[in-house]
């Protein structure tokens, strides 16, 4: 028998794994004169679960090289004054800073939101450089450029206003429809933190639930998620991206 709860929702939190992309600058590098080339070991690491193709080239590379999975290859570079260009899946060409003359390798990490580059120098361990680049990729969270828009909020302007409207709709739907299952504990208030995600197609998914668990709890959360109206996915740098958000719930059996 399901209880009709008194459901308190304190706020809607957003947990994003986006990073500040300060390594790129938009410009056109002049094509250098031919020189004797050396090779650089490229460690390409993709966190893009959608399998998108990322294209790279150096100034002296013949054509482009495209990768969708993590790999390690050798690429030709000039001894001095070369750059590494990255063509993102959604069409923006971004130019990296110059490749240091003493660099023996480069670690390039990509995900749908951002990229991180680190050069391997003499005496460096590539695994250590990779670990540092990974930390930098996750070090500076920031808001997605365009938060998901739920039906009723599509005309709202401004990212902060979009989030506020999204929050009101989700909170209202859970408050009006959530029915928590019976549990074998005392009649104490129970606090939960529900981790949710809007995918790149605008579908809502349950990631996990922190706090007490009860039979049927996850099923009920998933049922309520189906009641959320059609949602436009979040967009970042011109591309639809998945966005995670957190919903704190307080279940009161009274």
Helices and strands as residue ranges (DSSP letters): E 6-8, E 12-14, E 37-46, E 54-58, E 65-67, E 71-78, E 83-87, E 93-98, E 105-110, E 115-120, H 126-139, E 149-150, H 159-177, E 190-198, E 204-211, H 217-225, E 231-232, E 234-236, E 239-241, E 243-252
